[in-house]
Amino acid sequence: IVSICVAYVQCGKLLNCKLLSENRVVPDIYTMNQGIGGKPIDIYIDLVKLPSIENEPDAKKYLFLDYQRKDKLLSNWDIQIAKDIDTFSSKFTILNKNKSDAVFAHIYHGVMMVGMSMWFGQAELLVRSFFILLFLVCACHTFGWMMNSTSMESVPFETGIKAALIYLSKKKSGKSKK
């Protein structure tokens, strides 16, 4: 088992800091794509090979202890990044990223979708599907925002579903504002 702890840093600030922090940003696909065109996001990864849990009597407790280790690690990283990002980043091996490759991959994917839909005579279906999905994702994000959901995740429809579940659970417990 490999335990992975990932830190996302943008403009010298840890994005995935403490859960209840006002500065916390969910590093989702939208945030990553903003980094391509504007403020880059540096990703720091800590990999630790864990001993086998076959002989552990309580695997849940064992994994929770690793979760606590990662939480403490992120807290330490947050402090170190705030003090001196250069000293912090010097402890890691830099993997150079190529923005032009990422942009090219996005454009290539779009061209292939359009090309294949035209090849198979399904261009109208592609355009219709695009706008239907765009509408559904926008509607779910708007619904989640209107319901005061606290996160806007990258998984389509998750925000709307999560907001509805939070609202219904509060309503069931009698704590709803409406």
C-alpha positions as CSV (number, residue, x, y, z in Angstrom):
1,I,0.0,0.0,0.0
2,V,1.3,3.4,-0.9
3,S,0.1,6.5,1.0
4,I,0.0,9.6,-1.1
5,C,-0.2,13.2,0.2
6,V,-0.6,15.9,-2.4
7,A,-0.2,19.6,-1.8
8,Y,-1.4,22.2,-4.4
9,V,0.4,25.5,-4.2
10,Q,-0.6,28.6,-6.2
11,C,1.1,32.0,-5.8
12,G,2.9,30.8,-2.7
13,K,-0.3,29.7,-0.9
14,L,-1.3,26.1,-0.1
15,L,-4.7,25.6,-1.7
16,N,-5.7,22.4,0.1
17,C,-5.1,23.8,3.6
18,K,-7.1,23.1,6.7
19,L,-10.7,22.0,6.0
20,L,-12.4,24.9,7.8
21,S,-10.0,27.6,6.6
22,E,-11.5,30.5,4.7
23,N,-8.5,30.3,2.3
24,R,-9.2,26.7,1.3
25,V,-9.7,26.1,-2.4
26,V,-10.8,22.7,-3.7
27,P,-8.1,21.9,-6.3
28,D,-10.4,20.6,-9.0
29,I,-10.2,20.4,-12.8
30,Y,-11.4,24.0,-13.1
31,T,-8.7,25.3,-10.8
32,M,-6.1,23.3,-12.7
33,N,-7.2,24.6,-16.1
34,Q,-7.1,28.2,-14.8
35,G,-3.4,27.5,-13.9
36,I,-2.6,26.7,-17.5
37,G,-3.6,30.1,-18.8
38,G,-2.8,32.3,-15.8
39,K,-1.4,31.5,-12.3
40,P,0.3,28.2,-12.4
41,I,-0.3,25.5,-9.8
42,D,2.6,23.7,-8.3
43,I,1.9,20.2,-7.1
44,Y,4.0,18.6,-4.3
45,I,3.7,14.9,-3.7
46,D,4.7,12.8,-0.7
47,L,4.8,9.1,-1.2
48,V,5.2,6.7,1.7
49,K,5.1,2.9,1.3
50,L,3.1,1.5,4.2
51,P,3.7,-1.9,5.7
52,S,1.2,-4.6,4.9
53,I,-2.0,-4.4,6.8
54,E,-2.7,-8.1,6.6
55,N,-1.6,-8.6,10.1
56,E,-3.3,-5.5,11.5
57,P,-6.2,-6.3,13.8
58,D,-7.9,-3.0,13.1
59,A,-7.2,-1.8,9.5
60,K,-9.5,1.2,9.9
61,K,-7.5,2.5,12.8
62,Y,-4.2,1.9,11.0
63,L,-5.4,3.9,8.0
64,F,-6.8,6.6,10.2
65,L,-3.4,7.0,11.8
66,D,-1.9,7.5,8.3
67,Y,-4.6,10.1,7.7
68,Q,-3.5,11.9,10.8
69,R,0.1,11.8,9.6
70,K,-0.9,13.4,6.3
71,D,-3.0,16.0,8.0
72,K,0.0,17.0,10.2
73,L,2.3,16.9,7.1
74,L,0.0,19.3,5.3
75,S,-0.2,21.6,8.3
76,N,3.7,21.7,8.5
77,W,3.9,22.3,4.7
78,D,1.4,25.2,5.1
79,I,3.6,26.8,7.7
80,Q,6.8,26.2,5.7
81,I,5.3,27.6,2.5
82,A,4.1,30.7,4.3
83,K,7.6,31.3,5.7
84,D,9.7,30.6,2.6
85,I,8.4,28.9,-0.6
86,D,11.9,28.6,-2.1
87,T,13.3,26.7,0.9
88,F,10.3,24.5,1.0
89,S,10.3,23.7,-2.8
90,S,14.1,22.9,-2.7
91,K,13.3,19.7,-0.7
92,F,11.4,18.3,-3.8
93,T,12.4,17.1,-7.2
94,I,10.9,19.4,-9.8
95,L,9.1,17.8,-12.7
96,N,9.0,20.4,-15.4
97,K,5.6,20.7,-16.9
98,N,4.9,21.8,-20.4
99,K,1.9,24.2,-20.7
100,S,2.0,24.0,-24.5
101,D,1.6,20.2,-24.4
102,A,-1.4,20.5,-22.1
103,V,-3.1,23.2,-24.3
104,F,-2.3,21.1,-27.4
105,A,-3.9,18.0,-25.8
106,H,-7.1,20.0,-25.1
107,I,-7.2,21.4,-28.7
108,Y,-6.3,18.0,-30.2
109,H,-9.2,16.4,-28.2
110,G,-11.6,19.0,-29.5
111,V,-10.5,18.6,-33.1
112,M,-10.7,14.8,-32.9
113,M,-14.3,15.0,-31.5
114,V,-15.4,17.4,-34.3
115,G,-13.5,15.4,-36.9
116,M,-15.0,12.1,-35.9
117,S,-18.5,13.5,-35.6
118,M,-18.3,14.9,-39.1
119,W,-16.7,11.7,-40.4
120,F,-19.7,9.7,-39.1
121,G,-22.2,12.3,-40.0
122,Q,-23.1,13.1,-36.4
123,A,-22.0,16.8,-36.1
124,E,-25.5,17.9,-35.2
125,L,-25.6,15.3,-32.4
126,L,-22.3,16.4,-31.1
127,V,-23.4,20.1,-30.9
128,R,-26.7,19.2,-29.4
129,S,-25.0,16.9,-26.8
130,F,-22.5,19.6,-26.0
131,F,-25.2,22.2,-25.2
132,I,-27.3,19.8,-23.3
133,L,-24.4,18.8,-21.1
134,L,-23.3,22.4,-20.7
135,F,-26.9,23.4,-19.6
136,L,-27.1,20.5,-17.2
137,V,-23.7,21.2,-15.6
138,C,-24.5,25.0,-15.3
139,A,-28.0,24.3,-13.9
140,C,-26.6,21.9,-11.3
141,H,-23.8,24.4,-10.3
142,T,-26.4,27.2,-10.1
143,F,-28.7,25.1,-8.1
144,G,-25.9,24.2,-5.7
145,W,-24.9,27.9,-5.4
146,M,-28.5,28.9,-4.7
147,M,-28.8,26.2,-2.0
148,N,-25.6,27.6,-0.4
149,S,-23.5,24.5,-1.0
150,T,-20.0,24.9,0.3
151,S,-18.2,23.3,-2.6
152,M,-18.3,23.4,-6.3
153,E,-16.8,20.1,-7.3
154,S,-15.5,19.2,-10.7
155,V,-17.7,16.1,-11.1
156,P,-20.7,17.1,-13.1
157,F,-24.0,17.3,-11.2
158,E,-22.3,16.6,-7.8
159,T,-22.8,20.2,-6.5
160,G,-26.6,20.1,-7.2
161,I,-27.0,16.7,-5.7
162,K,-24.9,17.5,-2.7
163,A,-26.8,20.7,-2.1
164,A,-30.2,19.0,-2.3
165,L,-29.0,16.3,0.1
166,I,-27.7,18.8,2.6
167,Y,-31.0,20.8,2.3
168,L,-33.1,17.7,2.8
169,S,-31.1,16.5,5.7
170,K,-31.4,19.9,7.4
171,K,-35.1,20.0,6.7
172,K,-35.6,16.6,8.1
173,S,-33.7,17.5,11.3
174,G,-35.7,20.8,11.6
175,K,-32.7,23.1,11.1
176,S,-33.6,24.4,7.7
177,K,-33.9,28.2,7.2
178,K,-36.8,27.8,4.7
